[in-house]
Amino acid sequence: MKLGRIAVPTPDGEQIRLVAAQPEQGRVIDLARAYALTLQRKAAEPERARALALALLPGSLAAGIGGGAVFLDAAHAALAAADDASLAIDEVSWRAAVDAPVIRDGLTFEQHIQNFHRIVAKAQPARSIYERPGYFKGTTAMSYGHNQVLPYPDFTEALDWELEVGYVVGKSGSDLTPDTAMDHLFGITIFNDFSARDIQGAEMAIGMGPQKCKDFGYGIGPWVTTMDEIDSIEGLRGQVRVNGEVLSDTKVEDFVYTPAELLAYVSISDRLQPGDLIGSGTMGFGAGVEIGKFLKPGDVIELELEGVGTLRTPVSTERQKAPWWPEPRTYPHEAWVL
């Protein structure tokens, strides 16, 4: 099943609805509406049917996943009324496919690691990259869905994209092993870890991980494909297009650490939560920095991943200027006295 989130206007403001996407039929199914109809056909009163449907199939995918098997059972049952609760797929307003409680982004593909360090760092990758699966935590507040416009932040001249597999967690778990970790995976999506490359180096030198070079926007979507539809993550093909021009063809291969190892490592002395999103890290030649091309205002970036679909992101035509930016302070040149 392919599960996504759309925005529906109401008198009380925007409401988020969970949908099952059926791109081959050109439609999405409003799951709560469909499930309510199936309950009414079993003699449920309309008001109670709607309340039960929204409880089991809320606008929050993370909350829905937290319902366990009952959630997917209800989603599949809702399809019995699909014809009466469908919307044209090209006419809906998408939002980030999952409202993740936590976003983590990994670094697991050898080709991208080598390309990045050869082009940007001009040095060999750090040994620690090969000693454990590295990852950072990003904001959950600036996630964009399919066809949502990404504001172009004024503080960068090197806006980059990154084609990644987004691993969506299905159930809680701590201290997992690679043998058990994949049992906790609900599905996969496309994760676009947008990056401001020209400020990334300065921020990383602080020693606290990425900040503004990452947290202005993450693309997530167009939907989440559940694992029962994915034979294997390894080998999935991807493609990058900007303004319709193919810039890169890539593939899920050359793991330094596998998805199971990344999930297991994240869970050590921590807890995976339903709906958490963990980025795989960029696929080889899945970023503009690897091919010498960054995004400009007005560009349209499309990331395609086999088994999922295409995540399309228009970039704003005008730059978004920050109301304030910090002034550099005096650097202490005097030698430290120990």
C-alpha positions in Angstrom: 0.0 0.0 0.0 1.1 3.5 -0.7 0.1 5.9 2.1 0.4 9.7 1.9 -1.0 12.9 3.4 -2.9 15.7 1.7 -4.3 19.0 2.9 -8.0 19.7 2.6 -9.4 23.2 3.1 -12.2 23.5 5.7 -14.0 26.5 7.4 -11.7 25.9 10.4 -8.5 25.9 8.3 -6.4 23.3 6.6 -7.1 19.7 7.6 -4.6 16.9 6.9 -6.1 13.6 5.6 -4.5 10.3 5.2 -4.8 8.8 1.7 -4.0 5.6 -0.1 -2.4 6.5 -3.4 -3.3 4.5 -6.5 -1.2 6.2 -9.2 -1.9 3.5 -11.8 -5.6 4.5 -11.5 -4.9 8.2 -11.2 -6.6 8.6 -7.8 -6.1 8.7 -4.1 -8.5 7.4 -1.5 -9.5 9.4 1.5 -9.1 6.6 4.0 -11.1 8.0 6.9 -14.0 8.9 4.7 -13.9 5.5 3.0 -13.7 3.6 6.3 -16.6 5.6 7.7 -18.6 4.6 4.7 -17.8 0.9 5.2 -18.9 1.2 8.8 -22.2 2.9 7.8 -22.9 0.0 5.5 -22.7 -2.2 8.6 -25.4 0.0 10.3 -23.1 2.3 12.2 -24.5 5.8 12.8 -22.8 8.4 10.5 -21.4 10.4 13.5 -20.0 7.4 15.2 -18.6 6.0 12.0 -16.7 9.2 11.3 -15.3 9.3 14.9 -14.1 5.7 14.7 -12.6 6.3 11.2 -10.6 9.3 12.3 -9.4 7.5 15.4 -8.0 4.6 13.4 -7.0 6.6 10.3 -5.9 10.0 11.5 -4.2 12.7 9.5 -1.0 11.9 11.3 0.7 8.9 9.7 3.0 8.5 12.7 -0.1 8.2 15.0 -1.7 5.8 12.6 1.4 3.6 12.5 1.4 3.6 16.3 -1.9 1.8 16.2 -0.1 -1.4 15.0 -1.8 -4.0 12.9 -5.3 -2.5 13.5 -4.2 0.6 11.5 -3.3 -1.3 8.3 -6.3 -3.6 8.7 -8.5 -0.5 8.8 -6.7 1.0 5.8 -7.2 -2.1 3.7 -10.8 -2.5 4.8 -11.5 1.1 3.8 -10.7 0.3 0.2 -14.0 -1.5 0.0 -15.5 2.0 -0.4 -12.7 3.4 -2.5 -14.9 4.4 -5.4 -17.0 6.6 -3.2 -14.1 8.3 -1.4 -11.6 8.9 -4.3 -10.0 12.1 -5.5 -8.0 12.8 -8.7 -4.3 12.3 -7.9 -3.3 15.4 -9.8 -5.7 17.7 -8.0 -4.8 17.1 -4.3 -2.4 19.2 -2.2 0.3 16.9 -0.8 2.1 17.4 2.5 5.1 15.5 3.8 4.3 11.8 3.6 5.1 11.2 7.2 5.0 13.6 10.2 8.0 12.0 11.8 8.5 12.4 15.6 12.3 12.4 14.9 14.2 12.8 11.7 17.7 11.3 11.5 19.9 11.2 8.4 22.5 8.6 7.8 25.7 8.2 5.7 25.9 4.7 4.3 26.7 4.7 0.5 30.4 4.3 -0.4 30.2 6.0 -3.8 28.7 9.2 -2.4 31.1 9.2 0.5 34.1 9.0 -1.8 32.7 11.6 -4.3 31.9 14.1 -1.5 35.3 13.9 0.1 37.2 14.0 -3.2 35.3 17.1 -4.5 34.5 19.0 -1.3 36.9 18.0 1.5 39.8 17.3 -0.9 40.8 14.6 1.6 40.2 11.0 2.4 37.0 10.2 4.4 37.4 10.1 8.2 38.2 6.6 9.5 35.2 6.9 11.9 32.8 6.8 8.9 33.9 3.2 8.5 33.7 2.3 12.2 30.0 3.0 12.8 27.0 4.2 10.9 27.0 8.0 11.2 23.9 10.1 11.3 22.6 13.5 12.5 19.2 14.7 13.7 17.3 17.3 11.8 14.3 19.5 12.4 10.8 18.1 12.0 9.3 21.6 11.5 10.4 22.2 7.9 9.2 19.2 5.9 7.8 19.6 2.5 5.6 17.2 0.5 5.2 16.5 -3.2 4.7 19.7 -5.3 5.1 22.0 -2.3 7.3 25.0 -3.0 10.6 25.1 -1.2 11.6 28.6 -0.2 15.1 29.5 -1.4 17.0 30.7 1.6 18.9 33.9 1.0 21.9 32.8 3.0 23.1 30.3 0.4 24.4 30.4 -3.1 24.8 26.7 -3.4 21.4 25.0 -2.8 21.8 21.3 -3.3 19.6 18.3 -3.3 20.2 14.7 -2.0 18.4 11.6 -3.2 18.0 9.3 -0.3 15.8 6.4 0.8 13.7 7.4 3.8 13.2 4.5 6.2 9.9 4.9 8.1 9.8 3.1 11.4 6.8 0.9 12.1 7.1 0.0 15.8 9.1 0.9 18.9 12.3 -0.8 19.7 15.5 -0.4 21.6 18.9 -2.1 21.5 18.0 -4.0 18.3 20.4 -6.1 16.2 20.6 -6.2 12.4 18.8 -9.6 12.6 15.7 -8.0 14.2 15.8 -4.4 13.0 14.1 -4.8 9.7 11.0 -6.2 11.5 10.6 -2.6 12.8 10.5 -1.0 9.4 7.1 0.1 8.2 8.0 1.3 4.7 10.2 3.5 2.6 9.8 6.9 1.0 11.9 9.4 -0.9 13.9 11.7 1.4 15.5 14.9 -0.1 18.0 16.3 2.4 18.3 19.8 0.9 21.7 21.3 1.7 23.3 24.8 1.7 26.8 23.6 0.7 28.5 27.0 1.0 27.7 27.3 4.7 28.0 23.6 5.5 31.8 23.6 6.0 31.7 26.5 8.4 29.0 24.9 10.5 30.6 21.5 10.6 33.8 23.1 11.8 31.9 24.1 15.0 31.8 20.5 15.9 28.1 20.2 16.7 26.8 18.9 13.4 24.8 20.6 10.6 22.4 23.5 11.5 21.1 26.1 8.9 22.9 24.2 6.1 20.2 21.5 6.5 17.3 22.6 8.7 15.6 25.0 6.2 13.9 22.1 4.3 13.5 18.4 3.9 11.5 16.8 1.1 9.5 13.7 2.1 7.2 11.9 -0.3 5.3 11.6 -2.4 4.0 8.8 -0.2 5.3 5.8 1.9 5.3 2.4 0.3 4.8 -0.3 2.8 7.4 -3.1 3.0 5.1 -5.8 1.7 5.4 -4.1 -1.7 9.2 -4.0 -1.6 11.1 -7.2 -2.5 14.5 -5.7 -1.6 15.7 -2.2 -0.9 19.1 -3.0 -2.4 19.1 -2.6 -6.1 16.3 0.0 -6.3 17.0 2.4 -9.1 16.8 6.2 -8.8 16.9 9.2 -11.1 17.4 13.0 -10.6 15.8 15.5 -13.0 16.0 19.3 -12.9 13.6 21.2 -15.1 13.0 18.0 -16.9 16.6 17.3 -17.7 18.0 14.0 -16.5 21.1 14.8 -14.4 21.8 11.5 -12.8 20.8 7.8 -12.8 21.7 6.0 -9.7 21.1 2.8 -7.7 20.8 1.6 -4.1 24.1 -0.2 -3.9 27.6 -0.1 -2.3 26.5 -0.1 1.3 29.1 0.7 3.9 26.4 -0.1 6.4 23.1 -1.8 5.5 19.6 -0.5 6.4 19.4 -3.2 9.1 22.7 -2.1 10.6 21.8 1.6 10.5 18.4 1.0 12.2 20.0 -1.3 14.8 22.8 1.3 15.6 20.3 4.1 16.0 18.3 2.0 18.5 21.3 1.4 20.8 20.6 3.1 24.1 17.8 5.0 22.3 14.3 4.1 21.0 12.9 3.9 17.6 9.3 5.3 17.5 6.5 4.7 15.1 6.8 7.2 12.3 10.4 8.1 12.8 12.2 8.8 9.6 15.8 7.7 9.1 17.5 8.8 5.8 19.8 6.3 4.2 22.3 8.9 3.2 22.8 10.0 -0.4 22.9 7.5 -3.2 26.0 7.7 -5.4 25.8 10.7 -7.7 22.5 11.6 -6.0 23.6 15.1 -5.1 24.4 18.2 -7.1 27.8 18.6 -5.5 28.8 15.3 -7.1 28.0 16.5 -10.6 28.8 20.3 -10.3 25.2 21.7 -10.4 23.2 23.5 -7.8 19.6 24.7 -7.8 18.6 28.2 -8.8 15.4 30.1 -7.9 12.6 28.8 -10.1 14.1 25.4 -10.7 12.0 22.2 -10.3 13.8 19.2 -8.9 12.4 15.7 -9.3 13.7 12.7 -7.5 12.5 9.3 -8.6 12.9 6.0 -6.7 11.8 2.6 -8.0 9.0 1.1 -5.9 8.0 4.5 -4.5 7.4 7.1 -7.2 8.6 10.7 -7.9 9.0 13.5 -5.4 8.7 16.8 -7.2 9.8 20.1 -5.6 9.5 23.5 -7.2 12.0 26.0 -5.8 10.6 29.5 -5.1 11.4 32.1 -7.7 12.4 34.7 -5.1 14.9 34.3 -2.3 13.6 34.2 1.3 15.6 36.8 3.2 16.2 36.2 6.9 15.2 39.2 9.1 18.6 38.9 10.9 21.9 37.2 10.5 24.7 37.0 13.2 27.8 39.2 12.8 31.1 37.4 13.3 32.8 38.1 16.6 36.5 38.8 17.2 38.5 35.6 16.9 40.8 35.1 20.0 44.3 35.1 18.4 46.2 35.0 21.7 47.6 31.6 22.6 45.7 29.7 25.3 47.3 29.7 28.7 47.0 26.3 30.3 
